[in-house]
Amino acid sequence: MTVIYILAILFLALFIVIPLIEKSNLRMSDETTAKFSRWIWPLVMILIVVQLIMLVV
């Protein structure tokens, strides 16, 4: 029953948050996007290593 409550809250949040984001006109420049994309893969690799360490320990 708890899973149903969690899913209902998530769908409700999606129906509220997505229209708000679309109306906010938040646009990123190409330079900002490039800065973010430069950090994504190293952070993903660090996350995988940390998860593997937590799995072993």
Residue frames as a rotation matrix with the C-alpha (Angstrom) as fourth column:
MET 1
0.564 0.826 0.000 0.00
0.826 -0.564 0.000 0.00
0.000 0.000 -1.000 0.00
THR 2
0.353 -0.528 -0.772 2.91
0.228 -0.752 0.618 2.32
-0.907 -0.395 -0.145 0.74
VAL 3
-0.664 -0.617 0.423 4.21
0.522 0.023 0.853 1.87
-0.536 0.787 0.307 -2.81
ILE 4
-0.009 0.753 0.658 0.89
0.962 -0.172 0.211 3.11
0.272 0.635 -0.723 -4.19
TYR 5
0.790 0.265 -0.553 1.09
0.480 -0.828 0.289 6.22
-0.381 -0.494 -0.781 -2.02
ILE 6
-0.114 -0.925 -0.363 4.66
0.198 -0.379 0.904 6.91
-0.974 0.031 0.226 -3.14
LEU 7
-0.660 -0.107 0.743 3.75
0.733 0.124 0.669 6.48
-0.163 0.987 -0.003 -6.82
ALA 8
0.408 0.882 0.236 0.70
0.897 -0.435 0.074 8.72
0.168 0.181 -0.969 -6.43
ILE 9
0.630 -0.244 -0.737 2.80
0.253 -0.833 0.492 11.46
-0.734 -0.497 -0.463 -4.84
LEU 10
-0.477 -0.876 0.072 5.43
0.315 -0.094 0.944 11.17
-0.820 0.473 0.321 -7.59
PHE 11
-0.410 0.397 0.821 2.85
0.900 0.028 0.436 11.43
0.150 0.917 -0.369 -10.38
LEU 12
0.701 0.675 -0.229 1.17
0.710 -0.692 0.133 14.35
-0.069 -0.256 -0.964 -8.65
ALA 13
0.241 -0.711 -0.660 4.54
0.165 -0.640 0.750 16.10
-0.956 -0.289 -0.037 -8.34
LEU 14
-0.669 -0.488 0.560 5.19
0.595 0.099 0.798 15.50
-0.445 0.867 0.224 -12.04
PHE 15
0.041 0.781 0.623 1.86
0.950 -0.223 0.217 17.02
0.309 0.583 -0.751 -13.04
ILE 16
0.858 0.241 -0.454 2.64
0.417 -0.843 0.339 20.09
-0.301 -0.480 -0.824 -10.92
VAL 17
0.156 -0.912 -0.380 6.38
0.151 -0.358 0.921 20.55
-0.976 -0.201 0.081 -11.58
ILE 18
-0.408 -0.378 0.831 6.50
0.823 0.241 0.514 20.00
-0.395 0.894 0.213 -15.35
PRO 19
0.465 0.585 0.665 4.08
0.805 -0.592 -0.041 22.84
0.370 0.554 -0.746 -16.24
LEU 20
0.886 -0.180 -0.428 5.93
0.134 -0.784 0.607 25.15
-0.445 -0.595 -0.670 -13.85
ILE 21
-0.121 -0.988 0.093 9.25
0.343 0.047 0.938 24.38
-0.931 0.146 0.334 -15.50
GLU 22
-0.227 0.080 0.971 7.81
0.974 0.045 0.224 24.91
-0.026 0.996 -0.088 -18.98
LYS 23
0.743 0.595 0.307 6.42
0.598 -0.796 0.094 28.31
0.300 0.114 -0.947 -17.99
SER 24
0.647 -0.489 -0.585 9.63
0.375 -0.464 0.803 29.50
-0.664 -0.739 -0.117 -16.31
ASN 25
0.958 -0.283 0.044 11.55
-0.069 -0.377 -0.924 30.06
0.278 0.882 -0.380 -19.60
LEU 26
0.515 -0.823 0.240 14.72
-0.354 0.051 0.934 28.64
-0.781 -0.566 -0.265 -18.08
ARG 27
0.964 -0.260 -0.049 17.24
0.031 0.298 -0.954 28.49
0.263 0.918 0.296 -20.90
MET 28
0.498 -0.867 -0.019 20.90
0.195 0.090 0.977 27.52
-0.845 -0.491 0.214 -20.70
SER 29
0.540 -0.418 -0.730 23.58
-0.814 -0.480 -0.327 28.81
-0.214 0.771 -0.600 -23.00
ASP 30
0.797 -0.300 -0.524 25.85
-0.096 0.794 -0.600 26.44
0.596 0.528 0.604 -24.90
GLU 31
-0.235 -0.943 0.234 28.76
-0.422 -0.118 -0.899 27.34
0.876 -0.310 -0.370 -22.62
THR 32
-0.172 0.254 0.952 26.81
-0.980 0.055 -0.191 26.47
-0.101 -0.966 0.239 -19.48
THR 33
0.857 0.515 0.003 25.67
-0.506 0.844 -0.175 23.19
-0.093 0.149 0.984 -20.99
ALA 34
0.452 -0.777 -0.438 29.26
-0.113 0.437 -0.892 22.35
0.885 0.453 0.110 -21.94
LYS 35
-0.412 -0.597 0.688 30.42
-0.752 -0.204 -0.627 23.06
0.515 -0.776 -0.365 -18.38
PHE 36
0.236 0.586 0.775 27.79
-0.893 0.446 -0.065 20.71
-0.384 -0.676 0.629 -16.96
SER 37
0.936 0.180 -0.304 28.45
-0.310 0.831 -0.463 17.97
0.169 0.527 0.833 -19.49
ARG 38
0.066 -0.988 -0.138 32.16
-0.480 0.090 -0.873 18.05
0.875 0.124 -0.468 -18.69
TRP 39
-0.554 -0.286 0.782 31.39
-0.826 0.076 -0.558 16.99
0.101 -0.955 -0.278 -15.10
ILE 40
0.466 0.881 0.082 28.74
-0.884 0.459 0.090 14.34
0.042 -0.114 0.993 -15.71
TRP 41
0.608 -0.211 -0.765 30.92
-0.156 0.914 -0.376 11.34
0.778 0.348 0.523 -16.63
PRO 42
-0.558 -0.830 -0.024 33.52
-0.153 0.131 -0.979 11.78
0.816 -0.543 -0.201 -13.86
LEU 43
-0.463 0.452 0.763 30.71
-0.886 -0.206 -0.415 12.10
-0.030 -0.868 0.496 -11.30
VAL 44
0.653 0.695 -0.300 28.97
-0.718 0.694 0.044 9.00
0.239 0.187 0.953 -12.67
MET 45
0.186 -0.674 -0.715 32.23
-0.024 0.724 -0.689 7.03
0.982 0.145 0.118 -12.43
ILE 46
-0.768 -0.431 0.473 32.79
-0.431 -0.197 -0.880 8.19
0.473 -0.881 -0.035 -8.85
LEU 47
0.022 0.878 0.479 29.23
-0.997 0.058 -0.060 7.19
-0.081 -0.476 0.876 -7.98
ILE 48
0.686 0.209 -0.697 29.74
-0.407 0.904 -0.130 3.71
0.603 0.372 0.705 -9.46
VAL 49
-0.306 -0.880 -0.364 32.99
0.000 0.382 -0.924 3.20
0.952 -0.282 -0.117 -7.54
VAL 50
-0.686 0.098 0.721 31.38
-0.708 -0.318 -0.631 4.34
0.167 -0.943 0.288 -4.28
GLN 51
0.410 0.909 0.075 28.43
-0.911 0.405 0.076 2.02
0.039 -0.099 0.994 -4.82
LEU 52
0.455 -0.320 -0.831 30.75
-0.135 0.898 -0.420 -0.91
0.880 0.303 0.366 -5.52
ILE 53
-0.680 -0.724 0.117 32.71
-0.179 0.010 -0.984 -0.18
0.711 -0.690 -0.136 -2.35
MET 54
-0.379 0.623 0.684 29.49
-0.922 -0.189 -0.338 0.01
-0.082 -0.759 0.646 -0.32
LEU 55
0.610 0.619 -0.494 28.35
-0.683 0.727 0.068 -3.30
0.401 0.296 0.867 -1.84
VAL 56
0.063 -0.701 -0.710 31.56
0.053 0.713 -0.699 -5.06
0.997 0.007 0.082 -0.85
VAL 57
-0.855 -0.444 0.268 31.72
-0.197 -0.200 -0.960 -3.62
0.480 -0.873 0.083 2.66
